[in-house]
Amino acid sequence: MAKKLVSGIVGLMPLPLTLVTVANKNNVPDVFTASWIGVLCTDPLYIGVGIVAGSYSHELIEDNGEFTVNVMQEGFVKEMDRLGSISGRDTDKFEEVRLTPHPAKEVKAPTILEAAISIECRVQNIIRLGSHDLYIGRTLATHVDESVLDGDKINIEELRPVSYAAGSYWSIGRKLGQVGSGLG
Ligand SMILES: Cc1cc2nc3c(=O)[nH]c(=O)nc-3n(C[C@H](O)[C@H](O)[C@H](O)COP(=O)(O)O)c2cc1C
């Protein structure tokens, strides 16, 4: 392979496409599309999300230090796209895309009723990086819709999550094999 040195390309892909909610101390919520997000530690479960300094959601999370991560199914890609380009400073984003904020169990930020998976997190560390600040949140509760559960596992074909890569949205591809199976 002839590799070329490039700049301005995020080479790590695909990234999960999620909706993150935040709220300030007075329970004023916001929701935004987030792909700069990932699992950092399994036990205890930590999730890190990079949030643009200066955005409305950044202002709210700074006030309260809590967030939820919501995994939406393919059918909500239009809503996720929209929520990635409008600001909660100017509009009620939940109302605009007709998604329903739902009280979380442990945190002030709401979950999203229509989400297949909602993960409640409390920020334990903030790392100021540059364009984004990294919020490292400890997971306090995970809610999974029964329709995407197969016993205690997620049925990925039912879930139909969305990924972000190279400026586009993608559905998940075909299964290549089970972890640890040797794939022989
Ligand atoms: C595909 C996609 C992924 C995004 N990922 C992030 C992200 O991880 N962190 C972030 O702060 N903004 C991200 N954004 C941008 C925010 O969703 C966008 O700036 C939003 O309008 C912020 O809303 P707010 O002003 O209500 O906070 C993403 C946008 C898109 C379209």
The ligand as an SDF file (V2000), in Angstrom:
LIG
                    3D

 31 33  0  0  0  0  0  0  0  0999 V2000
  -22.2360   13.7620   12.7170 C   0  0  0  0  0  0  0  0  0  0  0  0
  -22.0190   14.8200   13.7740 C   0  0  0  0  0  0  0  0  0  0  0  0
  -21.2550   14.5350   14.8790 C   0  0  0  0  0  0  0  0  0  0  0  0
  -21.0300   15.5100   15.8620 C   0  0  0  0  0  0  0  0  0  0  0  0
  -20.2920   15.2010   16.9510 N   0  0  0  0  0  0  0  0  0  0  0  0
  -20.1010   16.1310   17.9280 C   0  0  0  0  0  0  0  0  0  0  0  0
  -19.3950   15.8190   19.1150 C   0  0  0  0  0  0  0  0  0  0  0  0
  -18.9810   14.6880   19.3470 O   0  0  0  0  0  0  0  0  0  0  0  0
  -19.2220   16.8210   20.0230 N   0  0  0  0  0  0  0  0  0  0  0  0
  -19.7230   18.0850   19.8460 C   0  0  0  0  0  0  0  0  0  0  0  0
  -19.5370   18.9380   20.7270 O   0  0  0  0  0  0  0  0  0  0  0  0
  -20.4100   18.4000   18.7350 N   0  0  0  0  0  0  0  0  0  0  0  0
  -20.6230   17.4570   17.7930 C   0  0  0  0  0  0  0  0  0  0  0  0
  -21.3270   17.7670   16.6800 N   0  0  0  0  0  0  0  0  0  0  0  0
  -21.8410   19.1300   16.5240 C   0  0  0  0  0  0  0  0  0  0  0  0
  -23.0160   19.4240   17.4420 C   0  0  0  0  0  0  0  0  0  0  0  0
  -23.9900   18.3960   17.3930 O   0  0  0  0  0  0  0  0  0  0  0  0
  -23.6370   20.7690   16.9670 C   0  0  0  0  0  0  0  0  0  0  0  0
  -22.6680   21.7820   17.0700 O   0  0  0  0  0  0  0  0  0  0  0  0
  -24.8830   21.1310   17.7360 C   0  0  0  0  0  0  0  0  0  0  0  0
  -25.5720   22.0990   16.9750 O   0  0  0  0  0  0  0  0  0  0  0  0
  -24.5870   21.6930   19.1240 C   0  0  0  0  0  0  0  0  0  0  0  0
  -25.8110   22.0260   19.7180 O   0  0  0  0  0  0  0  0  0  0  0  0
  -25.9150   23.0120   20.9750 P   0  0  0  0  0  0  0  0  0  0  0  0
  -25.5050   24.3960   20.5090 O   0  0  0  0  0  0  0  0  0  0  0  0
  -27.3640   22.9440   21.3470 O   0  0  0  0  0  0  0  0  0  0  0  0
  -24.9870   22.4990   22.0100 O   0  0  0  0  0  0  0  0  0  0  0  0
  -21.5800   16.8000   15.7090 C   0  0  0  0  0  0  0  0  0  0  0  0
  -22.3860   17.0870   14.5870 C   0  0  0  0  0  0  0  0  0  0  0  0
  -22.6200   16.0990   13.6360 C   0  0  0  0  0  0  0  0  0  0  0  0
  -23.4950   16.4040   12.4560 C   0  0  0  0  0  0  0  0  0  0  0  0
  1  2  1  0
  2  3  1  0
  2 30  2  0
  3  4  2  0
  4  5  1  0
  4 28  1  0
  5  6  2  0
  6  7  1  0
  6 13  1  0
  7  8  2  0
  7  9  1  0
  9 10  1  0
 10 11  2  0
 10 12  1  0
 12 13  2  0
 13 14  1  0
 14 15  1  0
 14 28  1  0
 15 16  1  0
 16 17  1  0
 16 18  1  0
 18 19  1  0
 18 20  1  0
 20 21  1  0
 20 22  1  0
 22 23  1  0
 23 24  1  0
 24 25  2  0
 24 26  1  0
 24 27  1  0
 28 29  2  0
 29 30  1  0
 30 31  1  0
M  END
$$$$
